[in-house]
Amino acid sequence: MDKVLIIDDDEELCELVSEYLTVEGFDIESVNDGESGLKRALSGEYDMAILDVMLPKMNGFDVLRNLREQSKLPVIMLTARGDDMERIVGLEIGADDYLPKPFNPRELAARLRAILRRSALVDNGDPSEKIDVDGVQLSAASRTIVREGEELNLTSVEFGLLHELLKEAGKIVKKEDLSESVLERKLSPYDRSLDMHISNLRKKLGTRADGSERIKTIRSVGYIYTLV
Amino acid sequence: MKLFVKIFLWFLAAIALTGFVIFFVTRTFQTQPLVSRIERSTRNQMTIYGGTANQIAASEGDAGVKTFLARLREVEPPREVLLIGQDGSILYAGGPEIKDTGELVARVLASGQTETDFTSEERSLGGAPVNFPDGRRGVLVLQWERGSPPSLFWGSWLAYLRLGGVLLTAILLCWLLALYLTSPIRKLREAAQRLAAGDLQTRVADLVGRRRDELADLAGDFDVMAERIESLVTQQQRLNRDISHELRSPLARLNVALEIAKQKSGPDTQPMLARIEGESTRLNEMISRLLILAKLESGSEEIEPVRIDLTELVRDVAADADFEAQAKGKAVEVSSADRCTVMGSENLLRSAIENVLRNAVRYTAEGTTVDVSLAADNGNAVVRVADHGGGVPEEELENLFRPFYRVGEARDRKTGGIGLGLAIAQRAVKAHKGSITAKNLNGGLLVEIGVGRSEPPA
């Protein structure tokens, strides 16, 4: 059973989420402040963490920042709805996904499963699959990206997106397909999360020597990993 | 006209008027006595010279008189001397002839006393009788040039220098005074503008310096006001954050509890639970939008202007809206789109256009198409969204942008709106110094958003 850690100061919410997710087949533990949350998350006992932004003692961003220095534990951030800054900052410092609070628990369960499935690929992915496109090497087995000799620190969503784009390098990959294959949910209108993940991925990948973007947006259609 | 210019001109006019009055009064009350003094002194001198000439004539004869008269000519101020005999013959003339002496000479001969003539502006004439020992009688005539008192400000380079000095001093003084009075007002105005633009920490106490007048009081009051506004806005923002957190915590719990209830309940309660979920979603949506609106109205949402390709933004939002509309048997179509770039916040503009578009999709009749167009109109980029929803009563058009305003109770409830979309759109457009208007057109509502264009990068 997958062990999930919830770090949220709302004890009642933690209880309810535990109850719900237990029925959905997860093993849940919860802590109510940032410091102990970070300690538990670093213990290595968990497969995944749900992290609230507003926390006593140490806020969610600091917890995530500290966590990312040592661990690749998948993290879903719970952000205040309508606050773009929180989402952007969360994804930038390495959250795998975010969910605006108040959230629909079914959605939470679905995202947990999606992320867990992706991180499970680390162990049983096709070890032979390696992609090498203009200085960017992707290894499906170790789930690592090396760009010009330097390993990039990508979240699982970013890795998934880059994987899909590299597989089809030079061709347009539709937003709908990316959403379904990587985020494992149907693309809904006005949902900008795919754009945000791509934007972070772009930042981490950097531009080519001549300043051109590696990943181009085809508005309203999708994205393309450009070939030189 | 600028207050500075007004004060400057008024004081300059006041100084000029004062100068003129002083000049006029001085002329009137000082020149008159001066003239009569000149007349008296002329008469006295004449009498003395006449007496002396008589004595010299008696003791030294003609030659003595001539020497005396010659000496008289050399005395300052310059004068002309003439001795006329009883018969009109000239007995002595030094220098140029003195003209028109007949009347004066006749008067002197008639009276046997000193007489004067001031009828001419340029000269003063004096005449005194002279009796020679041999019985001849003559008249001594003296002529002084009577220059008017030298003008202070006219006629010579010194006078011009003086005039220039006075004018320059007056102008400088007025300028300084105007500056002294208006500079704190200007600073206050700048501060008020900064405050209005959202810089709530603006204070002016330091700007007005060590003044202790009404302007300093005004500056003090301004600071008190700014202080109060700042604390109100800060409180408001804190309240918003708190509301956001506090209202959402129970909502978050409600959502999870609801889902557990769904897991555990039988099929007959499912519709009610779905209903509760719907209401909860709506409540949540309303809170988010209220918060966005509050943020926009307080001006605390800072816009970091970036260059936005409005054409792509409009197409993007329209595509999303079309996706949503298709599910309801409606459609959204971009009928025309000029290339436009604007400077602003992409999020705010997106939300403005999205709100207007979704509103149109909500109200347009089933089977109809919402028409979207983007036109480059002079310096503006104009987005037009036209629906076929029957429009809005003319007198209610301007109320559309008020929060929670409903055109006809039933209409909005049924369509599921919460009455904040257009209000948010308006605030977002205003934050870009743009305009948003609504009017009826062809049995539908047309909403126009105008935002100032920026030149696309070369």
Interface residues (C-beta under 8 A of the other chain):
Chain A: D10 E12 L13 L16 V17 E19 Y20 V23 M54 A80 R81 G82 D84 K101 P102 F103 N104 P105 R106 P189 Y190 R219 S220
Chain B: S244 H245 R248 S249 L251 A252 R253 L254 N255 V256 A257 E259 I260 Q263 S280 N284 I287 S288 R289 L291 I292 E312 R315 D316 A319 D320 A321 F323 E324 N347 E354
